[in-house]
């Protein structure tokens, strides 16, 4: 595994769409390029093909819970590439609704995160991941909820404040 950090420009966006099961249906040129996969290798694959092992599962549990409920969510995510490099993103994930307000797919626009935000997110995710390894996802969710309660903010308020 290469394990080098990749970055992209402040004015560039990574865009992808998935079906209701999280399988990739679209990726823009930057998404394809930074992933290290070809478009053919990505389309139809579960989006978690990019999941980095440093990511706590509770973040994805929260993400999927929100978008499947028809709500948008913002999250910091560390992704891995085909060759084992990684890149951080600040993701805005939204459900796409049809004229009857039924969810048809999910859309994610990702931008380069600030170093200030990553200075907070990296140690937080490391703590969450350690708790997950020792006690499971439910305990990690309790830990995250307690942290938010102690700060007196919701998840969205916390993430958007970084």
DRENMAR-925876 format. One record per atom (N, C-alpha, C): residue in three letters; z, x, y; atom name. Coordinates in Angstrom, 1 decimal. Layout:
N
> r, w, u, v, a
> Ala, Z, X, Y, CA $
...
END
This chain:
162
> r, w, u, v, a
> Unk, 0.0, 0.8, -1.2, N $
> Unk, 0.0, 0.0, 0.0, CA $
> Unk, 0.0, 0.9, 1.2, C $
> Unk, -0.8, 0.5, 2.2, N $
> Unk, -1.0, 1.3, 3.4, CA $
> Unk, 0.2, 1.1, 4.3, C $
> Unk, 0.7, -0.1, 4.6, N $
> Unk, 1.9, -0.4, 5.4, CA $
> Unk, 1.9, 0.2, 6.8, C $
> Unk, 0.7, 0.1, 7.4, N $
> Unk, 0.6, 0.5, 8.8, CA $
> Unk, 0.6, -0.8, 9.7, C $
> Unk, 1.1, -0.7, 10.9, N $
> Unk, 1.1, -1.9, 11.7, CA $
> Unk, -0.2, -2.0, 12.5, C $
> Unk, -0.8, -3.2, 12.4, N $
> Unk, -2.0, -3.5, 13.2, CA $
> Unk, -1.7, -4.3, 14.4, C $
> Unk, -2.4, -4.2, 15.4, N $
> Unk, -2.2, -5.0, 16.6, CA $
> Unk, -3.5, -5.6, 17.1, C $
> Unk, -3.5, -6.5, 18.0, N $
> Unk, -4.7, -7.0, 18.6, CA $
> Unk, -4.4, -7.3, 20.1, C $
> Unk, -5.4, -7.6, 20.9, N $
> Unk, -5.3, -7.6, 22.3, CA $
> Unk, -4.4, -8.8, 22.8, C $
> Unk, -3.9, -8.7, 24.0, N $
> Unk, -3.1, -9.7, 24.6, CA $
> Unk, -3.9, -11.0, 24.9, C $
> Unk, -5.2, -10.8, 25.1, N $
> Unk, -6.0, -12.0, 25.4, CA $
> Unk, -6.8, -12.5, 24.2, C $
> Unk, -6.5, -11.9, 23.0, N $
> Unk, -7.2, -12.4, 21.8, CA $
> Unk, -6.3, -13.4, 21.0, C $
> Unk, -7.0, -14.2, 20.3, N $
> Unk, -6.3, -15.3, 19.5, CA $
> Unk, -6.8, -15.2, 18.1, C $
> Unk, -5.9, -15.4, 17.2, N $
> Unk, -6.2, -15.5, 15.8, CA $
> Unk, -6.1, -17.0, 15.5, C $
> Unk, -7.2, -17.6, 14.9, N $
> Unk, -7.3, -19.0, 14.7, CA $
> Unk, -7.6, -19.3, 13.2, C $
> Unk, -6.9, -20.2, 12.6, N $
> Unk, -7.2, -20.7, 11.3, CA $
> Unk, -6.9, -22.1, 11.1, C $
> Unk, -7.5, -22.7, 10.1, N $
> Unk, -7.2, -24.1, 9.8, CA $
> Unk, -7.0, -24.1, 8.3, C $
> Unk, -6.1, -25.1, 7.9, N $
> Unk, -5.9, -25.3, 6.4, CA $
> Unk, -5.9, -26.7, 6.1, C $
> Unk, -6.2, -27.0, 4.9, N $
> Unk, -6.1, -28.4, 4.4, CA $
> Unk, -4.7, -28.8, 4.3, C $
> Unk, -4.4, -30.0, 3.8, N $
> Unk, -3.1, -30.5, 3.7, CA $
> Unk, -2.2, -29.7, 2.7, C $
> Unk, -2.8, -29.0, 1.8, N $
> Unk, -2.1, -28.2, 0.8, CA $
> Unk, -2.0, -26.7, 1.2, C $
> Unk, -2.3, -26.4, 2.5, N $
> Unk, -2.2, -25.1, 3.0, CA $
> Unk, -3.3, -24.1, 2.6, C $
> Unk, -4.4, -24.6, 2.0, N $
> Unk, -5.5, -23.8, 1.7, CA $
> Unk, -6.4, -23.6, 2.9, C $
> Unk, -6.9, -22.4, 3.1, N $
> Unk, -7.6, -22.0, 4.3, CA $
> Unk, -9.0, -22.6, 4.2, C $
> Unk, -9.4, -23.3, 5.3, N $
> Unk, -10.7, -24.0, 5.5, CA $
> Unk, -11.5, -23.3, 6.6, C $
> Unk, -10.8, -22.6, 7.5, N $
> Unk, -11.6, -21.9, 8.6, CA $
> Unk, -10.7, -20.8, 9.1, C $
> Unk, -11.4, -19.7, 9.5, N $
> Unk, -10.8, -18.6, 10.1, CA $
> Unk, -11.7, -18.0, 11.1, C $
> Unk, -11.3, -17.7, 12.4, N $
> Unk, -12.2, -17.1, 13.3, CA $
> Unk, -12.4, -15.6, 13.0, C $
> Unk, -13.3, -15.0, 13.7, N $
> Unk, -13.7, -13.6, 13.4, CA $
> Unk, -12.5, -12.7, 13.4, C $
> Unk, -11.6, -12.8, 14.4, N $
> Unk, -10.4, -12.0, 14.4, CA $
> Unk, -9.5, -12.2, 13.2, C $
> Unk, -9.3, -13.4, 12.8, N $
> Unk, -8.5, -13.7, 11.6, CA $
> Unk, -9.1, -13.0, 10.4, C $
> Unk, -10.4, -13.1, 10.2, N $
> Unk, -11.0, -12.5, 9.1, CA $
> Unk, -10.9, -11.0, 9.2, C $
> Unk, -11.2, -10.4, 10.4, N $
> Unk, -11.2, -9.0, 10.6, CA $
> Unk, -9.8, -8.4, 10.3, C $
> Unk, -8.8, -8.9, 10.9, N $
> Unk, -7.4, -8.3, 10.8, CA $
> Unk, -6.8, -8.5, 9.4, C $
> Unk, -7.2, -9.6, 8.7, N $
> Unk, -6.7, -9.8, 7.4, CA $
> Unk, -7.2, -8.8, 6.4, C $
> Unk, -8.4, -8.2, 6.6, N $
> Unk, -9.0, -7.3, 5.7, CA $
> Unk, -9.7, -7.9, 4.6, C $
> Unk, -9.7, -9.2, 4.5, N $
> Unk, -10.5, -10.0, 3.5, CA $
> Unk, -11.8, -10.4, 4.1, C $
> Unk, -12.8, -10.7, 3.3, N $
> Unk, -14.0, -11.3, 3.8, CA $
> Unk, -13.8, -12.8, 3.9, C $
> Unk, -14.7, -13.5, 4.7, N $
> Unk, -14.5, -14.9, 4.8, CA $
> Unk, -14.6, -15.6, 3.5, C $
> Unk, -15.4, -15.2, 2.6, N $
> Unk, -15.5, -15.8, 1.2, CA $
> Unk, -14.2, -15.6, 0.4, C $
> Unk, -13.6, -14.5, 0.6, N $
> Unk, -12.3, -14.2, -0.1, CA $
> Unk, -11.2, -15.1, 0.5, C $
> Unk, -11.3, -15.5, 1.8, N $
> Unk, -10.2, -16.3, 2.4, CA $
> Unk, -10.4, -17.8, 2.2, C $
> Unk, -11.6, -18.3, 2.4, N $
> Unk, -11.8, -19.7, 2.3, CA $
> Unk, -11.4, -20.3, 1.0, C $
> Unk, -10.6, -21.3, 1.0, N $
> Unk, -10.1, -21.9, -0.3, CA $
> Unk, -8.8, -21.3, -0.8, C $
> Unk, -8.4, -20.2, -0.3, N $
> Unk, -7.2, -19.5, -0.7, CA $
> Unk, -5.9, -20.1, 0.0, C $
> Unk, -4.8, -20.1, -0.6, N $
> Unk, -3.6, -20.6, 0.1, CA $
> Unk, -3.3, -19.6, 1.2, C $
> Unk, -2.9, -20.2, 2.4, N $
> Unk, -2.6, -19.3, 3.5, CA $
> Unk, -1.5, -18.3, 3.2, C $
> Unk, -0.7, -18.5, 2.2, N $
> Unk, 0.4, -17.6, 1.9, CA $
> Unk, -0.2, -16.3, 1.3, C $
> Unk, -1.5, -16.2, 1.1, N $
> Unk, -2.1, -15.0, 0.7, CA $
> Unk, -1.8, -13.9, 1.7, C $
> Unk, -1.5, -14.3, 2.9, N $
> Unk, -1.1, -13.3, 4.0, CA $
> Unk, 0.4, -13.1, 4.1, C $
> Unk, 1.2, -13.8, 3.3, N $
> Unk, 2.6, -13.8, 3.5, CA $
> Unk, 3.2, -12.4, 3.2, C $
> Unk, 3.9, -11.9, 4.2, N $
> Unk, 4.5, -10.5, 4.0, CA $
> Unk, 5.9, -10.7, 3.3, C $
> Unk, 6.2, -9.8, 2.4, N $
> Unk, 7.5, -10.0, 1.7, CA $
> Unk, 8.7, -9.9, 2.7, C $
> Unk, 8.6, -9.4, 3.9, N $
> Unk, 9.7, -9.3, 4.8, CA $
> Unk, 10.0, -10.6, 5.5, C $
> Unk, 9.2, -11.6, 5.2, N $
> Unk, 9.4, -12.9, 5.9, CA $
> Unk, 10.4, -13.8, 5.1, C $
> Unk, 11.4, -14.3, 5.8, N $
> Unk, 12.4, -15.2, 5.1, CA $
> Unk, 11.7, -16.5, 4.8, C $
> Unk, 11.9, -17.0, 3.6, N $
> Unk, 11.3, -18.3, 3.2, CA $
> Unk, 11.7, -19.4, 4.1, C $
> Unk, 12.9, -19.4, 4.7, N $
> Unk, 13.4, -20.5, 5.5, CA $
> Unk, 12.5, -20.7, 6.7, C $
> Unk, 11.8, -19.7, 7.2, N $
> Unk, 10.9, -19.9, 8.3, CA $
> Unk, 9.7, -20.8, 7.9, C $
> Unk, 9.2, -20.5, 6.7, N $
> Unk, 8.1, -21.3, 6.2, CA $
> Unk, 8.5, -22.7, 5.8, C $
> Unk, 9.8, -22.8, 5.3, N $
> Unk, 10.3, -24.1, 5.0, CA $
> Unk, 10.4, -25.0, 6.2, C $
> Unk, 10.9, -24.4, 7.3, N $
> Unk, 11.0, -25.1, 8.6, CA $
> Unk, 9.6, -25.5, 9.1, C $
> Unk, 8.7, -24.5, 9.1, N $
> Unk, 7.3, -24.7, 9.6, CA $
> Unk, 6.6, -25.8, 8.9, C $
> Unk, 6.6, -25.8, 7.6, N $
> Unk, 5.9, -26.9, 6.8, CA $
> Unk, 6.6, -28.2, 7.0, C $
> Unk, 7.9, -28.2, 7.1, N $
> Unk, 8.6, -29.5, 7.3, CA $
> Unk, 8.2, -30.1, 8.6, C $
> Unk, 8.1, -29.3, 9.7, N $
> Unk, 7.8, -29.8, 11.0, CA $
> Unk, 6.3, -30.3, 11.0, C $
> Unk, 5.4, -29.5, 10.5, N $
> Unk, 4.0, -29.9, 10.7, CA $
> Unk, 3.6, -31.1, 9.7, C $
> Unk, 4.3, -31.2, 8.6, N $
> Unk, 4.0, -32.3, 7.7, CA $
> Unk, 4.6, -33.6, 8.3, C $
> Unk, 5.6, -33.4, 9.2, N $
> Unk, 6.2, -34.6, 9.9, CA $
> Unk, 5.4, -35.0, 11.1, C $
> Unk, 4.3, -34.3, 11.3, N $
> Unk, 3.4, -34.6, 12.5, CA $
> Unk, 3.8, -33.9, 13.8, C $
> Unk, 4.7, -32.9, 13.7, N $
> Unk, 5.2, -32.1, 14.9, CA $
> Unk, 4.6, -30.7, 14.9, C $
> Unk, 4.4, -30.2, 16.1, N $
> Unk, 4.0, -28.8, 16.3, CA $
> Unk, 5.2, -27.9, 16.1, C $
> Unk, 4.9, -26.7, 15.9, N $
> Unk, 6.0, -25.7, 15.8, CA $
> Unk, 5.5, -24.3, 16.2, C $
> Unk, 6.4, -23.5, 16.8, N $
> Unk, 6.1, -22.2, 17.2, CA $
> Unk, 7.0, -21.3, 16.3, C $
> Unk, 6.4, -20.2, 15.9, N $
> Unk, 7.1, -19.3, 15.0, CA $
> Unk, 6.6, -17.8, 15.1, C $
> Unk, 7.5, -16.9, 14.9, N $
> Unk, 7.1, -15.5, 14.8, CA $
> Unk, 6.9, -15.2, 13.3, C $
> Unk, 5.7, -14.6, 13.0, N $
> Unk, 5.4, -14.4, 11.6, CA $
> Unk, 4.8, -13.0, 11.4, C $
> Unk, 5.3, -12.3, 10.4, N $
> Unk, 4.8, -11.0, 10.0, CA $
> Unk, 3.8, -11.3, 8.8, C $
> Unk, 2.6, -11.0, 9.0, N $
> Unk, 1.6, -11.2, 7.9, CA $
> Unk, 1.2, -9.8, 7.3, C $
> Unk, 0.7, -9.9, 6.1, N $
> Unk, 0.2, -8.7, 5.4, CA $
> Unk, -1.3, -8.8, 5.3, C $
> Unk, -2.0, -7.7, 5.2, N $
> Unk, -3.4, -7.6, 5.1, CA $
> Unk, -3.8, -7.4, 3.6, C $
> Unk, -5.0, -7.4, 3.3, N $
> Unk, -5.5, -7.2, 1.9, CA $
> Unk, -5.0, -5.8, 1.4, C $
> Unk, -5.0, -4.8, 2.3, N $
> Unk, -4.7, -3.4, 1.8, CA $
> Unk, -3.2, -3.1, 2.0, C $
> Unk, -2.4, -4.1, 2.5, N $
> Unk, -1.0, -3.8, 2.6, CA $
> Unk, -0.5, -3.4, 4.0, C $
> Unk, -1.4, -3.4, 5.0, N $
> Unk, -1.0, -3.2, 6.3, CA $
> Unk, -0.3, -4.5, 6.8, C $
> Unk, 0.2, -4.6, 8.0, N $
> Unk, 0.9, -5.8, 8.5, CA $
> Unk, 0.6, -6.0, 10.0, C $
> Unk, 0.8, -7.2, 10.4, N $
> Unk, 0.7, -7.5, 11.9, CA $
> Unk, 1.6, -8.7, 12.2, C $
> Unk, 2.2, -8.6, 13.4, N $
> Unk, 3.0, -9.7, 13.9, CA $
> Unk, 2.2, -10.6, 14.7, C $
> Unk, 2.6, -11.9, 14.6, N $
> Unk, 1.9, -12.9, 15.5, CA $
> Unk, 3.0, -13.9, 16.0, C $
> Unk, 2.7, -14.5, 17.1, N $
> Unk, 3.4, -15.6, 17.7, CA $
> Unk, 2.5, -16.8, 17.4, C $
> Unk, 2.9, -17.6, 16.4, N $
> Unk, 2.0, -18.7, 15.9, CA $
> Unk, 2.4, -20.1, 16.6, C $
> Unk, 1.4, -20.8, 16.9, N $
> Unk, 1.5, -22.2, 17.3, CA $
> Unk, 0.8, -23.1, 16.3, C $
> Unk, 1.5, -23.8, 15.4, N $
> Unk, 0.9, -24.5, 14.3, CA $
> Unk, 1.0, -26.0, 14.6, C $
> Unk, -0.1, -26.7, 14.5, N $
> Unk, -0.1, -28.1, 14.8, CA $
> Unk, -0.8, -28.9, 13.7, C $
> Unk, -0.4, -30.1, 13.5, N $
> Unk, -1.2, -31.0, 12.6, CA $
> Unk, -2.3, -31.6, 13.4, C $
> Unk, -3.5, -31.8, 12.7, N $
> Unk, -4.6, -32.5, 13.3, CA $
> Unk, -4.5, -33.9, 12.8, C $
> Unk, -4.6, -34.9, 13.7, N $
> Unk, -4.5, -36.3, 13.4, CA $
> Unk, -5.8, -37.0, 13.6, C $
> Unk, -6.1, -38.0, 12.7, N $
> Unk, -7.3, -38.8, 12.8, CA $
> Unk, -7.0, -40.0, 13.8, C $
> Unk, -8.0, -40.8, 13.9, N $
> Unk, -7.8, -42.0, 14.9, CA $
> Unk, -6.7, -42.9, 14.4, C $
> Unk, -6.3, -42.9, 13.2, N $
> Unk, -5.2, -43.7, 12.7, CA $
> Unk, -3.8, -42.9, 12.7, C $
> Unk, -3.8, -41.8, 13.3, N $
> Unk, -2.6, -40.9, 13.4, CA $
> Unk, -2.2, -40.4, 12.0, C $
> Unk, -3.2, -40.3, 11.1, N $
> Unk, -2.9, -39.7, 9.8, CA $
> Unk, -3.3, -38.2, 9.9, C $
> Unk, -2.4, -37.4, 9.3, N $
> Unk, -2.7, -35.9, 9.4, CA $
> Unk, -3.9, -35.6, 8.4, C $
> Unk, -4.8, -34.9, 9.0, N $
> Unk, -6.0, -34.5, 8.2, CA $
> Unk, -6.0, -33.0, 7.8, C $
> Unk, -5.4, -32.2, 8.7, N $
> Unk, -5.3, -30.7, 8.4, CA $
> Unk, -4.4, -30.1, 9.3, C $
> Unk, -4.2, -28.8, 9.2, N $
> Unk, -3.3, -28.0, 10.1, CA $
> Unk, -4.1, -26.9, 10.8, C $
> Unk, -3.7, -26.7, 12.0, N $
> Unk, -4.4, -25.7, 12.9, CA $
> Unk, -3.4, -24.7, 13.4, C $
> Unk, -3.7, -23.5, 13.4, N $
> Unk, -2.8, -22.4, 13.9, CA $
> Unk, -3.5, -21.5, 14.8, C $
> Unk, -3.0, -21.3, 16.0, N $
> Unk, -3.4, -20.4, 17.0, CA $
> Unk, -2.3, -19.3, 17.1, C $
> Unk, -2.7, -18.1, 16.9, N $
> Unk, -1.7, -17.0, 17.0, CA $
> Unk, -2.1, -16.0, 18.1, C $
> Unk, -1.1, -15.6, 18.8, N $
> Unk, -1.3, -14.6, 19.8, CA $
> Unk, -0.3, -13.4, 19.5, C $
> Unk, -0.6, -12.3, 20.3, N $
> Unk, 0.2, -11.1, 20.1, CA $
> Unk, 1.6, -11.4, 20.7, C $
> Unk, 2.7, -11.2, 19.9, N $
> Unk, 4.0, -11.4, 20.4, CA $
> Unk, 4.5, -10.3, 21.3, C $
> Unk, 5.4, -10.6, 22.2, N $
> Unk, 6.0, -9.6, 23.1, CA $
> Unk, 6.9, -8.7, 22.3, C $
> Unk, 7.0, -7.5, 22.7, N $
> Unk, 8.0, -6.5, 22.1, CA $
> Unk, 9.4, -7.0, 22.3, C $
> Unk, 9.7, -7.6, 23.4, N $
> Unk, 11.0, -8.2, 23.7, CA $
> Unk, 11.4, -9.2, 22.6, C $
> Unk, 10.5, -10.1, 22.3, N $
> Unk, 10.8, -11.1, 21.3, CA $
> Unk, 10.9, -10.4, 19.9, C $
> Unk, 10.1, -9.5, 19.6, N $
> Unk, 10.2, -8.8, 18.3, CA $
> Unk, 11.5, -8.0, 18.1, C $
> Unk, 12.0, -7.5, 19.2, N $
> Unk, 13.3, -6.8, 19.2, CA $
> Unk, 14.4, -7.7, 18.8, C $
> Unk, 14.3, -9.0, 19.0, N $
> Unk, 15.3, -10.0, 18.5, CA $
> Unk, 14.9, -10.5, 17.1, C $
> Unk, 13.6, -10.8, 16.9, N $
> Unk, 13.2, -11.4, 15.7, CA $
> Unk, 13.3, -10.5, 14.5, C $
> Unk, 13.0, -9.2, 14.6, N $
> Unk, 13.0, -8.3, 13.5, CA $
> Unk, 14.4, -8.2, 12.8, C $
> Unk, 15.4, -8.0, 13.6, N $
> Unk, 16.8, -7.9, 13.0, CA $
> Unk, 17.2, -9.3, 12.5, C $
> Unk, 16.9, -10.3, 13.2, N $
> Unk, 17.2, -11.7, 12.7, CA $
> Unk, 16.6, -11.9, 11.3, C $
> Unk, 15.3, -11.7, 11.2, N $
> Unk, 14.6, -11.9, 9.9, CA $
> Unk, 15.2, -11.0, 8.8, C $
> Unk, 15.5, -9.8, 9.2, N $
> Unk, 16.1, -8.9, 8.2, CA $
> Unk, 17.4, -9.5, 7.7, C $
> Unk, 18.3, -10.0, 8.6, N $
> Unk, 19.5, -10.6, 8.2, CA $
> Unk, 19.3, -11.9, 7.3, C $
> Unk, 18.3, -12.7, 7.7, N $
> Unk, 18.0, -13.9, 7.0, CA $
> Unk, 17.5, -13.6, 5.6, C $
> Unk, 16.6, -12.6, 5.5, N $
> Unk, 16.1, -12.2, 4.2, CA $
> Unk, 17.2, -11.6, 3.3, C $
> Unk, 18.1, -10.9, 3.8, N $
> Unk, 19.2, -10.3, 3.0, CA $
> Unk, 20.1, -11.5, 2.5, C $
> Unk, 20.3, -12.5, 3.4, N $
> Unk, 21.1, -13.6, 2.9, CA $
> Unk, 20.3, -14.4, 1.8, C $
> Unk, 19.0, -14.5, 2.0, N $
> Unk, 18.2, -15.2, 1.0, CA $
> Unk, 18.3, -14.5, -0.3, C $
> Unk, 18.2, -13.2, -0.3, N $
> Unk, 18.2, -12.5, -1.6, CA $
> Unk, 19.5, -12.6, -2.3, C $
> Unk, 20.6, -12.7, -1.5, N $
> Unk, 22.0, -12.7, -2.0, CA $
> Unk, 22.4, -14.1, -2.4, C $
> Unk, 21.9, -15.1, -1.6, N $
> Unk, 22.5, -16.5, -1.8, CA $
> Unk, 21.5, -17.6, -1.8, C $
> Unk, 20.2, -17.3, -1.6, N $
> Unk, 19.2, -18.4, -1.7, CA $
> Unk, 18.8, -19.0, -0.4, C $
> Unk, 17.7, -19.8, -0.5, N $
> Unk, 17.1, -20.3, 0.8, CA $
> Unk, 18.1, -21.3, 1.5, C $
> Unk, 18.8, -22.1, 0.7, N $
> Unk, 19.7, -23.1, 1.3, CA $
> Unk, 20.8, -22.4, 2.1, C $
> Unk, 21.3, -21.3, 1.6, N $
> Unk, 22.3, -20.6, 2.4, CA $
> Unk, 21.7, -19.9, 3.6, C $
> Unk, 20.5, -19.5, 3.5, N $
> Unk, 19.8, -18.9, 4.7, CA $
> Unk, 19.6, -20.0, 5.7, C $
> Unk, 19.2, -21.2, 5.3, N $
> Unk, 19.0, -22.3, 6.3, CA $
> Unk, 20.3, -22.6, 7.0, C $
> Unk, 21.4, -22.6, 6.2, N $
> Unk, 22.8, -22.8, 6.8, CA $
> Unk, 23.1, -21.7, 7.9, C $
> Unk, 22.7, -20.5, 7.5, N $
> Unk, 23.0, -19.4, 8.4, CA $
> Unk, 22.2, -19.5, 9.7, C $
> Unk, 20.9, -19.9, 9.6, N $
> Unk, 20.0, -20.1, 10.8, CA $
> Unk, 20.6, -21.2, 11.6, C $
> Unk, 20.9, -22.3, 11.0, N $
> Unk, 21.5, -23.5, 11.7, CA $
> Unk, 22.7, -23.1, 12.4, C $
> Unk, 23.6, -22.3, 11.8, N $
> Unk, 24.8, -21.9, 12.5, CA $
> Unk, 24.6, -21.0, 13.7, C $
> Unk, 23.6, -20.1, 13.5, N $
> Unk, 23.3, -19.3, 14.6, CA $
> Unk, 22.8, -20.1, 15.8, C $
> Unk, 21.9, -21.1, 15.5, N $
> Unk, 21.4, -21.9, 16.6, CA $
> Unk, 22.5, -22.8, 17.2, C $
> Unk, 23.4, -23.3, 16.4, N $
> Unk, 24.5, -24.1, 16.9, CA $
> Unk, 25.4, -23.2, 17.8, C $
> Unk, 25.7, -21.9, 17.4, N $
> Unk, 26.5, -21.0, 18.1, CA $
> Unk, 25.9, -20.7, 19.5, C $
> Unk, 24.6, -20.7, 19.5, N $
> Unk, 23.8, -20.4, 20.8, CA $
> Unk, 23.7, -21.7, 21.6, C $
> Unk, 23.9, -22.9, 21.0, N $
> Unk, 23.8, -24.1, 21.7, CA $
> Unk, 22.4, -24.5, 22.0, C $
> Unk, 21.5, -24.1, 21.1, N $
> Unk, 20.0, -24.4, 21.3, CA $
> Unk, 19.4, -24.9, 20.0, C $
> Unk, 18.3, -25.6, 20.1, N $
> Unk, 17.5, -26.0, 19.0, CA $
> Unk, 16.6, -24.8, 18.5, C $
> Unk, 16.0, -24.9, 17.4, N $
> Unk, 15.1, -23.9, 16.9, CA $
> Unk, 14.0, -23.7, 18.0, C $
> Unk, 13.4, -24.8, 18.4, N $
> Unk, 12.3, -24.7, 19.4, CA $
> Unk, 12.8, -24.0, 20.7, C $
> Unk, 14.0, -24.4, 21.2, N $
> Unk, 14.5, -23.8, 22.4, CA $
> Unk, 14.7, -22.3, 22.2, C $
> Unk, 15.2, -21.9, 21.1, N $
> Unk, 15.5, -20.5, 20.8, CA $
> Unk, 14.2, -19.7, 20.8, C $
> Unk, 13.2, -20.2, 20.0, N $
> Unk, 11.9, -19.5, 19.9, CA $
> Unk, 11.2, -19.4, 21.2, C $
> Unk, 11.2, -20.4, 21.9, N $
> Unk, 10.4, -20.4, 23.2, CA $
> Unk, 11.2, -19.6, 24.3, C $
> Unk, 12.4, -19.3, 24.1, N $
> Unk, 13.2, -18.5, 25.1, CA $
> Unk, 12.9, -17.0, 24.9, C $
> Unk, 12.3, -16.6, 23.8, N $
> Unk, 12.2, -15.2, 23.6, CA $
> Unk, 11.0, -14.6, 24.4, C $
END
